[in-house]
Amino acid sequence: MKKKTILYLLCSLFTLLAWGGTKDANTKKVLDATAAHLSKAGGTSLNFTATTLLGKTPQGSASGTMDIQGKKFAIKTPEMLSWFDGKTQWTMQTDDEEVSMTEPTGAELQAINPYAFLDIYKQGFNYKMKKGTLSNGKNGYKIFLNADNKKQEIREIYLEVDNQYNPVRVSMRQGKNQWIRIVVSSFKTGQKFADSHFTFPKSKYPYAEIIDLR
C-alpha cells in the first residue's frame, strides 16, 4: 500500500451500523475509562495488522509495530518506517531510504495517531454499545460511533475494547464505502522510551535522502 494509506490505517485504534443520534451514558463511561487507562499507561507498544476495504472486499494490508508515548510515536512495517517527536515527522520508504520530513497539522495527526479516538468521541459523534464476545474471543465492549456531520472524513467507527479497557480492533468508514480495519494482536503498557526513539536515527541510515517538506 502507499505510504499515506498505511499511515492513515493507523488512525484512531480505533461502525458497521448507523443509527439515530444518541450519546449513551454507559457507553461514555466505557470510553472515558478507556481514555483514562491509556493516558495512565505510559509508553505503549503494540503489534497490529491494518487493512483497507472497499465494502467488504480487502484492497491491501500491512502488519507492523507501533510505540507510543504521549503524542510521540514510532511506526515500523516492512514497507515503511515513521517517527514523530511531537512536532516533526520523518517517514521513510524502506525500499529506497527516501525520508520525508514534515510538520503535520492537528488534523493530519488525528489521521495517524491510533489514540485519536481518545478525543474524537467528544467531538461530534453519537455512540452506543453492547457487551459480548469480541473478534479475539475475549469478552468486552463493542462500541459504535456515528458522526453528527456526514461531511466529515471519518463517518463511522466500530471499536472493540476488552474488559481491561484495551482497544483490540477498530473499523472506520471514510466516504460512502471505504473502510479501514485495525486489529491489535498484542498490547504492552508501562514502557519507557527515550526521546531519541521518536526521531529519525541519522547514524543508522547515513545514506538516506532527506526531503524537507516543512
C-alpha positions in Angstrom: 0.0 0.0 0.0 1.1 3.6 -0.5 2.8 5.3 2.5 -0.1 7.8 3.0 -2.6 4.9 3.1 -0.6 2.9 5.6 -0.2 6.0 7.8 -4.0 6.6 7.6 -4.6 3.0 8.6 -3.0 3.8 12.0 -5.6 6.4 12.8 -7.5 6.1 15.9 -7.1 2.4 17.3 -9.7 3.0 16.9 -19.5 1.3 12.5 -20.7 -1.3 10.9 -24.1 0.1 11.9 -25.8 3.5 11.6 -28.4 4.8 14.0 -30.2 7.9 15.2 -28.2 10.4 17.2 -27.6 9.2 20.7 -24.9 9.6 23.4 -25.5 6.7 25.7 -24.3 7.4 29.2 -22.9 3.8 29.8 -21.0 4.0 26.5 -19.5 7.2 27.6 -18.3 5.7 30.9 -16.5 2.9 28.9 -15.0 5.4 26.5 -13.9 7.6 29.4 -12.4 4.6 31.2 -10.5 3.5 28.1 -9.1 7.0 27.6 -8.1 7.2 31.3 -6.5 3.8 31.2 -4.4 4.6 28.1 -3.5 8.0 29.4 -2.0 6.5 32.5 -0.4 3.6 30.7 2.8 5.5 29.9 4.7 4.2 26.9 2.8 1.6 24.9 4.0 -1.0 22.4 1.5 -2.8 20.1 1.5 -5.2 17.2 -1.1 -4.5 14.5 -2.5 -5.5 11.2 -4.2 -2.8 9.2 -6.4 -3.5 6.2 -8.2 -1.3 3.7 -11.5 -2.5 2.3 -13.9 -1.4 -0.4 -17.2 -2.5 1.1 -16.3 -6.0 2.4 -13.5 -6.6 -0.2 -9.9 -6.2 1.1 -7.8 -3.9 -1.0 -4.5 -4.3 0.8 -3.0 -4.8 4.3 0.1 -4.1 6.3 1.4 -5.5 9.6 3.8 -3.9 11.9 4.6 -2.5 15.3 4.0 0.9 16.9 5.5 2.5 20.0 3.6 5.4 21.6 4.4 7.8 24.4 2.2 10.8 24.9 1.9 12.4 21.5 5.0 10.8 20.2 5.1 7.6 18.1 7.3 5.3 16.1 5.9 3.0 13.4 7.6 0.1 11.7 6.2 -2.1 8.8 8.1 -4.0 6.2 7.4 -1.2 3.7 7.7 1.9 5.9 9.3 3.5 9.0 8.0 6.6 10.6 8.9 8.7 13.7 7.1 11.7 15.3 8.7 13.6 18.2 5.7 15.8 18.9 6.4 18.4 16.2 8.4 16.9 13.3 7.6 13.6 11.5 10.0 11.6 9.4 8.7 8.9 7.1 11.0 6.6 5.2 10.2 4.0 2.5 12.4 1.0 3.3 13.0 0.1 -0.4 14.8 3.4 -1.3 15.7 5.0 2.0 14.0 8.3 1.0 12.9 10.2 4.0 10.1 12.8 4.0 10.3 15.4 6.8 7.1 17.2 7.7 5.4 19.1 10.5 1.9 17.6 10.4 -1.2 19.6 11.4 -3.5 18.6 14.2 -6.0 17.2 11.6 -3.2 15.2 10.0 -2.1 13.8 13.3 -5.6 12.7 14.0 -5.4 10.6 10.9 -2.2 8.9 12.0 -2.2 8.6 15.8 -4.1 5.4 16.8 -5.1 7.1 20.1 -7.1 9.7 18.2 -10.3 8.1 19.4 -9.4 9.4 22.9 -10.7 12.8 21.8 -12.7 12.0 18.7 -15.7 10.6 20.6 -16.0 14.0 22.3 -16.2 15.9 19.0 -19.3 15.4 17.0 -20.0 11.7 17.4 -23.0 9.8 18.7 -22.3 6.4 20.3 -23.8 3.3 21.8 -22.5 -0.1 22.7 -23.3 -3.7 23.6 -21.4 -6.3 25.7 -20.3 -9.6 24.2 -17.6 -11.7 22.7 -15.0 -9.8 20.7 -13.4 -10.9 17.5 -10.4 -12.2 19.5 -12.6 -14.5 21.5 -12.5 -12.4 24.7 -15.4 -10.7 26.4 -15.6 -6.9 26.3 -17.4 -4.0 24.8 -18.5 -3.4 21.2 -18.8 0.4 20.7 -20.5 2.1 17.7 -19.8 5.7 16.8 -21.6 7.7 14.2 -20.6 11.2 13.0 -23.1 14.1 13.5 -21.8 15.8 10.4 -22.0 13.5 7.4 -19.4 15.6 5.6 -16.5 14.9 8.0 -13.8 12.5 6.8 -14.5 9.7 9.3 -18.2 8.8 9.1 -18.5 5.7 11.3 -16.3 3.9 13.8 -16.7 0.4 15.3 -14.4 -0.1 18.3 -13.8 -3.3 20.3 -12.5 -2.8 23.9 -11.7 -5.6 26.2 -12.6 -5.8 29.9 -9.2 -4.2 30.8 -10.1 -1.2 28.6 -7.5 -2.0 25.9 -8.7 -1.4 22.3 -8.3 -4.6 20.3 -10.0 -3.8 17.0 -11.1 -0.7 15.1 -13.1 -0.3 11.9 -13.6 3.1 10.3 -15.6 4.2 7.3 -14.5 7.1 5.1 -16.8 8.3 2.3 -19.5 6.0 1.1 -17.9 2.6 1.2 -14.2 2.8 2.1 -13.2 1.1 5.3 -10.1 0.9 7.4 -9.7 -2.0 9.8 -7.0 -2.2 12.5 -6.5 -5.4 14.6 -4.2 -5.3 17.6 -2.6 -8.7 18.3 -0.6 -7.6 21.3 -0.7 -4.6 23.6 2.0 -3.8 26.2 1.8 -0.8 28.5 4.2 0.7 31.1 7.1 1.0 28.6 9.7 3.7 28.8 11.2 5.2 25.7 14.0 7.8 25.3 13.1 10.9 23.3 15.5 9.8 20.6 13.3 6.7 20.0 10.9 9.1 18.2 13.3 10.9 16.0 14.9 9.8 12.7 18.2 7.9 13.5 20.6 9.5 11.1 23.5 7.4 12.2 21.6 4.2 11.3 20.8 5.4 7.8 23.7 7.6 6.8 22.9 7.4 3.1 19.2 8.2 3.4 18.0 11.2 1.3 16.0 13.6 3.5 13.4 15.7 1.7 12.4 18.6 3.9 8.7 19.4 3.2 8.2 21.7 6.2 
